[in-house]
Amino acid sequence: MLRVQLPLLAASLAVLLAGNVAAQQRTTAISDVELAAQACNVCHGNASYVSPTMPRIRGNDATTLYTALIELKTDKRQATIMNRIAKGYSDEQLRALADYLSKN
Amino acid sequence: MTSFSRRQVLAGAAATAGSFALPHIARAQNAGGRVVVIGGGFGGATAARYIRQFDPSIEVTLVERDATYVTCPFSNYVLGGFRSIESITHRRDPLQERYGIKLVRAEATAIDTSARQVSLRTGSKLPYDRLVVAPGIELKYDGVPGWSEAAANSNMPHAWKAGPQTMLLRRQLEAMPDGGVVIVAPPANPFRCPPGPYERVSMIAWYLKNHKPKSKILILDAKDAFSKQGLFMGGWESQYPGMITWIAGKDGGKIESVDPKAMTVSTGFGTEKGAVINIIPPQTAGRIAINAGLAEPNGWCAVDPNSFASTKAPNVYVLGDASIAGAMPKSGTAANSQAKVVAANVVASLRGTTPPAAVYHNTCYSLVTPDYGISVSDTYRPSPKGVAVVPNSGGVSPVRADAVHRKAEAQYTMGWYAGIIADTFG
């Protein structure tokens, strides 16, 4: 029994370890938009923290978010700091952010 | 673009050399790479967290001397009397529990950038593949003649590192007589939290207005201009008329010496006596960064604006207040933002992938009263001259705004704080 079990155990352990590492280790590059989108978290929260104060980003579709960002950028929608922040990005960058934030 | 590509090649080469240099067993245990982060403030803790978020196979060890973190942001509200010190004191345990970051409570005393290891005061050594240095600031106690660490701990506090110093200044405000003068002395640039001294003055004024309304505040400034100056001065005029006097450096504000026993401050124009005197001294990068040879002669650490990689040592990143970050101020939000860029670059260099384009953000809220908030907010990109504001974006709150707008920014100040604590410490 023992002679059978030990190699089995070792094999399972090896598979488990290899599987862990393969599953966890990042294989894709971090895209420009993935990094840029992390900036929002500092005020608006993230998947595990929902701010009671700040307007909510997550749960909105890409069109809603893009429209809001463009209106903030062009001062059609009056807010406080978001009018200033949205001007820091091109329309294309805002569209990519809206797409990313609607899915993540 | 050329230097960007070269940087990538170098980073890739360093990563490869790093993994070959490791013993076989160590490689198996740390297949994702080992990162040590020195400093568990807004910069270091955010970097540790986001490295694990981007790539959970990387082993991250966070080295921090103190058990808890008392934030400098909101410590002025403790002085104002409407926030407790407990409410701005935070534990780092969630970083370990939720993100698997190894917390080591110890003081880092030396960095060997050739052997790639960090020495701790306990005597043990931590090897690293990549090192993130986020030590904050060191106060220059010899930067103001007559002042000293002993004076700071008795009757002329700095309160520029939050905690016992904040409470010392608070107690002095509580003990002073109505009708006394509070002297606040901010340093020349650069220093931690450019709007901080002026928000502090606002919060001291809030306390005095409500409890000791005959008192005055005198700002003896080493500078001739300061952050959000028009907004602060407009707020003081409307909220605390006649209470606050600001003397620019060129008009005699620059302190030449202090006498802690006599509780006096001397400038080129005369000697002023204070009931409470708050000296905010000149600063440098944290001692560990200077001892490790990461700083310039001016005491701050030069970095690549694309990644916050040190210009002095390979495989090392310096971020937050200790770094020379171009147009970015030394603030908690700036450090949090830089940390995300550093995390992405650390992961990219360990994985041999192309890092994303760097983009940085800063917002500094300040309160003039608990219901009167003002802000500066900017987006930044790398430029040949360092980190620079994206043209035609950002800026400060409108000079003319109604009470509803100021109140909204005061509410967002509270929201920002809750958000950055959640984003930094989990």
Contacts between the chains, C-beta under 8 A, distances in Angstrom:
chain1	res1	chain2	res2	distance
A	17	B	28	8.0
A	21	B	31	4.9
A	21	B	32	7.4
A	21	B	57	6.1
A	24	B	32	7.1
A	24	B	55	7.7
A	24	B	56	4.8
A	24	B	57	4.2
A	25	B	31	6.8
A	25	B	32	5.4
A	25	B	55	6.6
A	25	B	57	3.8
A	25	B	351	7.7
A	26	B	54	6.4
A	26	B	55	3.9
A	26	B	57	7.0
A	26	B	347	6.4
A	26	B	351	5.8
A	27	B	351	7.5
A	28	B	353	7.4
A	29	B	348	6.7
A	29	B	351	7.8
A	29	B	353	3.8
A	29	B	354	5.3
A	29	B	355	7.8
A	29	B	356	7.5
A	30	B	54	5.8
A	30	B	344	4.7
A	30	B	347	6.3
A	30	B	348	6.3
A	30	B	353	7.3
A	30	B	355	6.9
A	30	B	356	5.0
A	31	B	356	5.9
A	32	B	356	4.5
A	32	B	357	4.7
A	32	B	359	7.9
A	34	B	356	6.7
A	35	B	340	6.5
A	35	B	341	6.8
A	35	B	344	4.9
A	35	B	356	4.1
A	35	B	357	7.6
A	35	B	358	7.7
A	35	B	359	7.0
A	36	B	356	7.6
A	36	B	359	5.1
A	38	B	50	6.8
A	38	B	340	4.7
A	39	B	337	6.2
A	39	B	340	7.0
A	39	B	359	7.0
A	39	B	361	4.5
A	41	B	419	7.4
A	41	B	423	4.8
A	42	B	333	6.1
A	42	B	336	5.4
A	42	B	337	7.2
A	42	B	361	7.5
A	42	B	363	7.8
A	42	B	416	7.4
A	42	B	419	5.6
A	42	B	420	5.2
A	42	B	423	5.0
A	43	B	363	7.3
A	43	B	412	7.6
A	43	B	415	6.4
A	43	B	416	5.3
A	43	B	419	4.5
A	43	B	420	7.6
A	44	B	419	6.7
A	45	B	419	5.9
A	45	B	422	6.3
A	45	B	423	7.7
A	46	B	422	7.6
A	46	B	423	6.9
A	48	B	98	7.9
A	48	B	422	7.9
A	48	B	426	7.7
A	49	B	419	7.4
A	49	B	422	3.9
A	49	B	423	7.4
A	51	B	415	5.6
A	51	B	418	6.4
A	51	B	419	5.3
A	51	B	422	7.9
A	52	B	415	7.5
A	52	B	418	7.4
A	53	B	411	6.1
A	53	B	412	6.7
A	53	B	414	6.1
A	53	B	415	2.9
A	53	B	418	6.8
A	53	B	419	8.0
A	54	B	412	7.1
A	54	B	415	4.7
A	54	B	416	8.0
A	54	B	419	6.5
A	80	B	375	6.7
A	80	B	397	7.1
A	80	B	405	7.1
A	80	B	408	5.9
A	80	B	409	5.4
A	80	B	412	6.1
A	81	B	363	5.8
A	81	B	375	5.5
A	81	B	377	4.0
A	81	B	412	7.3
A	84	B	377	4.9
A	84	B	378	7.4
A	84	B	393	6.4
A	84	B	394	4.9
A	84	B	395	5.3
A	85	B	361	7.1
A	85	B	363	7.9
A	85	B	377	5.8
A	85	B	379	6.0
A	85	B	393	7.4
A	85	B	394	7.2
A	87	B	379	7.9
A	87	B	390	7.6
A	87	B	392	6.2
A	87	B	393	3.7
A	87	B	394	7.1
A	88	B	361	7.8
A	88	B	378	7.3
A	88	B	379	2.7
A	88	B	390	4.2
A	88	B	393	3.8
A	88	B	394	6.2
A	89	B	379	7.0
A	89	B	390	7.8
A	89	B	393	8.0
